[in-house]
Amino acid sequence: MQGGNVYVFTTYKRVLIGRNDGTRIAFCSSVSEKKLNRPVIITDNTGYIHYPSTESTDASVDNLFITLPPGINEEEYYYQEEDGSLFCQLGHKNTRAFVIIKNLPKDMISKTIPVISEARLAINNYFFSLYIIRSEKEKFEKKFAEDLFIKNSVNIRNIIKMCERALDINKNPYFVLLAQIDEAETEIDLGTIRFYTVEYAKKHNVEFIPIYWDHYLMFFIPALYREDTLEMYPDLPKSTKFDNWKKAVENKFNIVISAGLGQMYTIKDLHKSYIEARIALVLPGLMGKKGFIQRFSDLGIFSFIFSQDEENVKKYCQKTLGPLVEHDEKTTDELLPTLRKFLDSGLNWKVTADSMFIHVNTLRYRVAKIEQLLDADLSSMNDRVNLYTAIKVWDTLKVLGFLN
C-alpha cells in the first residue's frame, strides 16, 4: 500500500502485499494512456492519487489529492464540462475508485469508456486488496488502543511485536494527540482525515502514528528534538508544526477541529498521555472553546489537579460539591447546574436566570441555599475560584466516565 505507516498483523501483511501489486494497476493504466493518447489518473474515494505514483514527488500534500465533484458518488460516469474531465466510478462502498481522464472532448466519451472498462477488473482487484489491508490495519489499531490506553495490558510487549514499525517500549518517549471535529459542513470520514494526516506528516517531517478510534482522531507521536543540538525537548514544545497541521486539515476538509496533547511517556506508560490528551480536549470544550490545540501541561491549576491520583481528585470534588450533589438527588432544585451557570456568567443574575428559564427571585433563593449548604460566600473571590475549579474538574471527570 502507498503511504507507508501501515500497521497490520504480520501474517496478513505477507499474504496481502503480494496480492496488492501496484505494478499491475500501473501497467493497465499505461496501456489505457497509450490507447487514449491522454494521461490517466486513478484515485480512491477520498481523491488520493494512486496512479501515477506520488511516492517520490516533492509536491505539497494537497497535490496528492484530487477534489472529487459533489454528487459524483451517485453516477457511474460523470463528465465535468468546465474542464473536460471524465470521472468513471469503479467498485462500490469502501472499495470505490475513480478513473479520471482530463481535457477530454465530449464527443470522445463513448470511445473512452470501453477502454477504461478493459482495466476494470485489475483496478477493482487492486482496491479490494487495499480495503482488506486497511480493514486489518484498523482491527490491529483498535486492539492496540484498547490494550494500551484502556486496559493498560501487561501484554503490550507482545502487541507491539505485531506492529510493522519498530517501537521501543522502554526507551523512546511518545505523546498522544487526540482530536475531534467541532464543526463540519458535510459528514466527514475520520479515516480519510487520518490518511491525509499521515501523508501531510511525511511531507512536513512530523511523524503521526495513527491509531484507529471510532469517534476521535488519535495519533501517538515520537518525542521532538531540537534542530540545533538534537537534544530531546524535556517537555512538549509549543511547536507551530501542530498548528500548521490543524490549519491544513481544516482548509482541506472545510471543518473546525479541536485537539488535546498529553505529555511524553514511554510506551508502557503511554496510557497516561492518552488520559491527559482527553482532559486537554474535554476541559476547554466545557468552557465553550472550539478550534483549539490545548496541551495538558498548559492547563494551569487543572494540570496540577489532574496529575494527582484519580481517587484523590474525586475526593476533592466530593468534599467541595458533595452537599449540592446530595441535595439535587433528593430534590428538583438543580443547585449544581445553577451554580455552574451563575459562575460561568460572572455572577450575572439576569443572564443566569434567563438561561435557566427561571425568575431572578428563584435564582436568589437557590444561590442562598447553595451558600448555606457549602458554607461559602460567592462574593468572596477565593470561594468563587475554588467552586469554579471544582465544578470544571467534576464535569471533566463525568465526561471521561470516571464518575457514576
C-alpha positions as CSV (number, residue, x, y, z in Angstrom):
1,M,0.0,0.0,0.0
2,Q,1.3,3.5,-0.8
3,G,1.9,5.9,2.0
4,G,3.8,3.7,4.5
5,N,2.8,3.7,8.1
6,V,0.7,0.6,7.6
7,Y,0.1,-1.3,10.8
8,V,-1.2,-4.8,10.1
9,F,-0.8,-8.2,11.6
10,T,2.5,-9.6,10.1
11,T,0.8,-12.8,8.7
12,Y,-1.8,-10.7,6.9
13,K,0.9,-8.4,5.5
14,R,2.8,-11.3,3.9
15,V,-0.3,-12.6,2.2
16,L,-1.9,-9.3,1.1
17,I,1.0,-7.3,-0.2
18,G,1.6,-9.9,-2.8
19,R,-2.0,-9.7,-3.9
20,N,-1.9,-5.9,-4.0
21,D,1.0,-5.5,-6.5
22,G,0.9,-1.9,-7.7
23,T,2.7,-2.7,-10.9
24,R,-0.4,-4.4,-12.3
25,I,-2.5,-1.2,-12.0
26,A,0.4,0.8,-13.4
27,F,0.6,-1.5,-16.4
28,C,-3.1,-1.4,-17.1
29,S,-3.2,2.4,-16.7
30,S,-0.2,2.9,-19.1
31,V,-1.9,0.8,-21.7
32,S,-5.1,2.8,-21.4
33,E,-3.0,6.0,-21.7
34,K,-1.5,4.8,-25.0
35,K,-4.9,3.9,-26.4
36,L,-6.5,7.2,-25.4
37,N,-3.4,9.3,-26.0
38,R,-4.2,11.1,-22.8
39,P,-2.9,10.8,-19.2
40,V,-5.0,8.7,-16.8
41,I,-5.4,9.4,-13.1
42,I,-6.7,6.8,-10.6
43,T,-7.9,7.8,-7.1
44,D,-9.7,6.1,-4.2
45,N,-12.9,7.5,-2.8
46,T,-11.0,10.2,-0.9
47,G,-9.5,11.6,-4.0
48,Y,-6.0,10.3,-3.1
49,I,-4.0,9.6,-6.2
50,H,-2.8,6.0,-6.6
51,Y,-1.7,6.4,-10.2
52,P,0.5,7.9,-11.4
53,S,2.8,7.2,-8.4
54,T,3.2,10.1,-5.9
55,E,5.7,8.4,-3.7
56,S,8.7,10.4,-4.9
57,T,7.1,13.7,-5.6
58,D,8.0,16.8,-3.7
59,A,4.6,18.4,-4.3
60,S,2.5,19.6,-1.3
61,V,0.2,17.1,0.3
62,D,-2.8,18.7,-1.2
63,N,-1.4,17.9,-4.7
64,L,-1.6,14.2,-3.7
65,F,-5.4,14.5,-3.8
66,I,-8.0,15.5,-6.4
67,T,-11.1,17.2,-5.3
68,L,-14.0,15.0,-6.4
69,P,-17.1,16.8,-7.7
70,P,-20.2,16.9,-5.4
71,G,-22.7,14.2,-6.2
72,I,-20.2,12.1,-8.1
73,N,-20.9,9.1,-5.9
74,E,-24.3,8.9,-7.5
75,E,-23.0,8.5,-11.0
76,E,-21.1,5.7,-12.7
77,Y,-19.8,8.2,-15.3
78,Y,-19.6,11.9,-14.6
79,Y,-18.5,14.5,-17.2
80,Q,-17.4,17.9,-15.9
81,E,-17.8,20.2,-18.8
82,E,-15.9,23.2,-17.5
83,D,-12.6,21.4,-17.7
84,G,-13.5,18.4,-19.8
85,S,-12.8,15.8,-17.1
86,L,-14.4,12.4,-17.2
87,F,-14.8,10.6,-13.9
88,C,-15.5,6.8,-14.2
89,Q,-16.6,5.2,-10.9
90,L,-15.4,1.6,-10.2
91,G,-16.1,-0.7,-7.3
92,H,-18.6,0.2,-4.6
93,K,-18.8,1.4,-0.9
94,N,-15.4,1.0,0.7
95,T,-13.6,-0.2,-2.4
96,R,-14.9,2.6,-4.6
97,A,-12.3,4.2,-7.0
98,F,-12.3,6.7,-9.8
99,V,-10.5,6.7,-13.2
100,I,-10.2,10.3,-14.3
101,I,-9.4,11.5,-17.8
102,K,-8.8,15.2,-18.2
103,N,-9.1,17.5,-21.2
104,L,-11.4,15.0,-22.9
105,P,-13.7,16.4,-25.7
106,K,-17.3,15.4,-25.0
107,D,-17.6,13.5,-28.4
108,M,-14.9,11.1,-27.3
109,I,-16.7,9.9,-24.2
110,S,-18.3,6.9,-26.0
111,K,-14.9,5.8,-27.3
112,T,-13.2,6.3,-23.9
113,I,-15.5,4.2,-21.7
114,P,-14.8,0.9,-23.4
115,V,-11.0,1.4,-22.9
116,I,-11.5,2.1,-19.2
117,S,-13.7,-1.0,-18.9
118,E,-10.9,-3.2,-20.1
119,A,-8.9,-2.2,-17.0
120,R,-11.9,-2.5,-14.6
121,L,-11.0,-6.0,-13.2
122,A,-7.4,-5.1,-12.4
123,I,-8.3,-1.8,-10.8
124,N,-11.2,-3.4,-8.8
125,N,-8.8,-6.1,-7.5
126,Y,-6.2,-3.5,-6.6
127,F,-8.7,-1.5,-4.5
128,F,-10.3,-4.6,-2.9
129,S,-6.9,-5.7,-1.7
130,L,-6.3,-2.2,-0.3
131,Y,-9.6,-2.4,1.5
132,I,-8.7,-5.8,3.1
133,I,-5.3,-4.4,4.2
134,R,-6.9,-1.3,5.7
135,S,-9.6,-3.3,7.5
136,E,-6.9,-5.5,9.1
137,K,-4.9,-2.4,9.9
138,E,-8.0,-0.8,11.7
139,K,-8.6,-4.1,13.6
140,F,-5.0,-4.1,14.8
141,E,-5.0,-0.4,15.7
142,K,-8.2,-0.8,17.7
143,K,-6.7,-3.7,19.6
144,F,-3.6,-1.7,20.2
145,A,-5.6,1.2,21.5
146,E,-7.8,-0.9,23.8
147,D,-4.9,-2.7,25.4
148,L,-2.5,0.3,25.5
149,F,-4.9,3.1,26.5
150,I,-8.0,1.4,28.0
151,K,-6.9,-1.8,29.7
152,N,-3.2,-0.9,30.2
153,S,-2.5,-4.6,29.5
154,V,0.7,-6.2,30.6
155,N,0.8,-8.0,27.2
156,I,1.7,-4.7,25.4
157,R,5.2,-6.2,24.6
158,N,3.5,-8.9,22.5
159,I,1.2,-6.5,20.8
160,I,3.9,-4.1,19.6
161,K,5.8,-7.0,18.1
162,M,3.0,-7.3,15.6
163,C,3.4,-3.7,14.6
164,E,5.3,-3.1,11.3
165,R,7.1,-0.1,12.9
166,A,9.9,-0.7,15.4
167,L,8.7,0.7,18.7
168,D,10.8,0.8,21.8
169,I,8.7,0.0,25.0
170,N,11.2,1.4,27.5
171,K,13.5,4.0,25.8
172,N,11.9,6.3,23.3
173,P,9.1,8.6,24.7
174,Y,5.9,9.4,22.8
175,F,2.9,11.6,23.4
176,V,-0.7,11.3,22.4
177,L,-2.6,13.8,20.2
178,L,-6.4,13.4,20.4
179,A,-8.6,15.5,18.1
180,Q,-12.3,15.8,17.3
181,I,-14.4,17.6,14.7
182,D,-16.2,20.5,16.2
183,E,-18.0,21.8,13.1
184,A,-18.3,20.4,9.5
185,E,-20.5,21.4,6.6
186,T,-20.8,17.8,5.4
187,E,-20.2,14.4,7.0
188,I,-16.5,13.6,7.0
189,D,-15.0,10.1,7.4
190,L,-12.3,10.2,10.1
191,G,-10.4,7.5,8.2
192,T,-9.9,10.0,5.3
193,I,-8.6,12.7,7.7
194,R,-6.3,10.2,9.3
195,F,-4.9,9.1,6.0
196,Y,-4.5,12.7,4.9
197,T,-2.6,13.4,8.2
198,V,-0.1,10.6,7.5
199,E,0.6,12.0,4.1
200,Y,0.9,15.5,5.5
201,A,3.3,14.3,8.1
202,K,5.6,12.7,5.6
203,K,5.8,16.0,3.7
204,H,6.5,18.1,6.7
205,N,8.8,16.0,8.8
206,V,6.3,15.3,11.6
207,E,5.6,11.7,12.5
208,F,2.0,11.0,13.2
209,I,1.4,7.3,14.1
210,P,-2.3,6.8,13.6
211,I,-4.4,4.7,16.0
212,Y,-7.9,3.7,14.9
213,W,-10.6,5.0,17.3
214,D,-14.3,5.3,16.5
215,H,-15.1,8.9,17.4
216,Y,-11.7,10.6,17.6
217,L,-8.6,11.2,15.5
218,M,-5.9,9.7,17.6
219,F,-2.2,9.6,17.0
220,F,0.8,9.0,19.1
221,I,3.9,10.9,18.2
222,P,7.6,10.3,18.9
223,A,9.4,12.8,21.1
224,L,10.5,16.1,19.4
225,Y,14.2,17.1,19.2
226,R,15.9,20.4,19.0
227,E,17.1,21.0,15.4
228,D,20.3,22.8,16.5
229,T,21.5,20.4,19.2
230,L,19.4,17.3,18.5
231,E,18.6,17.1,22.2
232,M,15.2,15.9,23.2
233,Y,12.8,18.6,24.5
234,P,12.2,17.9,28.2
235,D,8.5,18.8,27.6
236,L,6.3,19.1,24.6
237,P,7.3,22.4,22.9
238,K,4.8,24.9,21.6
239,S,5.6,23.9,18.0
240,T,4.0,25.5,15.1
241,K,4.0,22.1,13.3
242,F,0.8,21.1,15.0
243,D,-0.9,24.5,14.4
244,N,0.1,24.2,10.7
245,W,-1.3,20.6,10.5
246,K,-4.6,21.8,12.1
247,K,-4.9,24.6,9.6
248,A,-4.1,22.3,6.7
249,V,-6.8,19.7,7.7
250,E,-9.4,22.4,8.3
251,N,-8.8,24.0,5.0
252,K,-8.7,20.7,3.1
253,F,-12.0,19.4,4.6
254,N,-13.8,22.6,5.4
255,I,-14.1,21.7,9.1
256,V,-13.2,23.0,12.5
257,I,-11.3,20.7,14.8
258,S,-10.0,20.8,18.4
259,A,-7.1,18.8,19.7
260,G,-5.6,17.8,23.1
261,L,-2.0,16.9,23.7
262,G,-0.8,14.7,26.5
263,Q,2.7,14.7,28.0
264,M,5.6,12.4,26.9
265,Y,5.9,8.9,28.3
266,T,7.5,5.6,27.2
267,I,5.0,3.2,25.5
268,K,4.4,1.2,28.7
269,D,3.1,4.3,30.4
270,L,1.5,5.9,27.3
271,H,-2.0,5.4,28.7
272,K,-1.2,8.4,31.0
273,S,-0.6,10.6,27.9
274,Y,-3.9,9.4,26.5
275,I,-5.8,10.4,29.6
276,E,-4.1,13.7,29.7
277,A,-4.9,14.3,26.0
278,R,-8.6,13.5,26.7
279,I,-8.6,16.0,29.6
280,A,-6.9,18.7,27.4
281,L,-9.6,18.1,24.8
282,V,-12.6,17.9,27.1
283,L,-11.9,20.7,29.6
284,P,-11.6,23.7,27.2
285,G,-14.8,22.4,25.4
286,L,-16.6,22.6,28.7
287,M,-15.6,26.2,28.9
288,G,-17.1,26.9,25.5
289,K,-14.0,26.8,23.4
290,K,-13.7,25.5,19.8
291,G,-11.0,25.1,17.3
292,F,-8.1,24.9,19.8
293,I,-4.9,22.9,20.3
294,Q,-4.5,22.5,24.1
295,R,-1.5,21.0,25.8
296,F,-2.2,19.3,29.1
297,S,0.9,20.9,30.6
298,D,-0.6,24.4,29.8
299,L,-3.8,23.8,31.8
300,G,-2.5,25.7,34.8
301,I,-4.1,24.7,38.1
302,F,-6.1,22.0,36.3
303,S,-2.9,20.4,35.1
304,F,-1.7,20.1,38.7
305,I,-5.1,18.8,39.9
306,F,-5.4,16.1,37.2
307,S,-1.8,15.0,37.8
308,Q,-2.9,13.7,41.2
309,D,-4.2,10.2,42.0
310,E,-7.7,9.7,40.5
311,E,-9.2,8.9,43.8
312,N,-7.8,12.0,45.4
313,V,-9.3,14.1,42.6
314,K,-12.7,12.5,43.2
315,K,-12.4,13.2,46.9
316,Y,-11.6,16.8,46.3
317,C,-14.7,17.2,44.1
318,Q,-16.9,15.3,46.6
319,K,-15.6,17.4,49.5
320,T,-16.2,20.6,47.7
321,L,-19.5,19.9,45.9
322,G,-20.9,16.8,47.7
323,P,-23.6,18.7,49.6
324,L,-25.1,20.1,46.4
325,V,-25.0,16.7,44.6
326,E,-26.7,15.0,47.5
327,H,-29.3,17.8,47.7
328,D,-30.1,17.6,43.9
329,E,-30.5,13.8,44.2
330,K,-33.4,14.4,46.7
331,T,-35.0,17.5,45.2
332,T,-35.6,19.2,41.9
333,D,-33.8,22.4,42.9
334,E,-30.9,21.9,40.4
335,L,-28.4,23.7,42.7
336,L,-25.3,22.3,41.0
337,P,-26.4,23.4,37.5
338,T,-27.5,26.7,38.9
339,L,-24.0,27.3,40.5
340,R,-22.3,26.3,37.2
341,K,-24.4,28.8,35.2
342,F,-24.0,31.5,37.8
343,L,-20.2,31.2,37.9
344,D,-19.9,30.9,34.1
345,S,-21.9,34.1,33.7
346,G,-19.6,36.0,36.1
347,L,-22.3,36.2,38.7
348,N,-24.7,37.9,36.3
349,W,-28.2,37.4,37.8
350,K,-30.2,38.2,34.7
351,V,-28.1,36.2,32.3
352,T,-28.2,33.2,34.6
353,A,-32.0,33.4,35.3
354,D,-32.8,33.8,31.6
355,S,-30.5,30.9,30.6
356,M,-32.3,28.6,33.1
357,F,-35.8,30.0,32.3
358,I,-36.4,30.9,36.0
359,H,-37.3,34.1,37.8
360,V,-34.5,36.2,39.3
361,N,-36.1,35.7,42.8
362,T,-35.9,31.9,42.3
363,L,-32.3,32.3,41.4
364,R,-31.6,34.3,44.6
365,Y,-33.3,31.6,46.7
366,R,-31.1,29.0,45.0
367,V,-27.9,30.9,45.5
368,A,-28.7,31.5,49.2
369,K,-29.3,27.7,49.5
370,I,-26.0,27.0,47.8
371,E,-24.0,29.3,50.1
372,Q,-25.7,27.7,53.1
373,L,-25.1,24.1,52.1
374,L,-21.4,24.7,51.1
375,D,-20.7,27.2,53.9
376,A,-19.4,29.5,51.1
377,D,-19.7,33.2,50.2
378,L,-19.9,33.8,46.5
379,S,-18.9,37.4,47.0
380,S,-15.5,36.0,48.1
381,M,-13.1,35.6,45.2
382,N,-11.4,32.7,47.0
383,D,-14.7,30.8,47.3
384,R,-15.7,31.6,43.7
385,V,-12.3,30.3,42.3
386,N,-12.5,27.2,44.4
387,L,-16.0,26.3,43.4
388,Y,-15.4,27.1,39.7
389,T,-12.4,24.9,39.7
390,A,-14.1,22.0,41.4
391,I,-17.1,22.2,39.0
392,K,-14.9,22.1,35.9
393,V,-12.9,19.1,37.4
394,W,-16.2,17.4,38.3
395,D,-17.7,17.9,34.8
396,T,-14.5,16.7,33.2
397,L,-14.5,13.5,35.3
398,K,-18.1,12.9,34.3
399,V,-17.4,13.3,30.6
400,L,-14.4,10.9,30.9
401,G,-16.6,8.3,32.6
402,F,-14.7,8.5,35.9
403,L,-17.9,9.2,37.9
404,N,-21.0,7.1,38.2
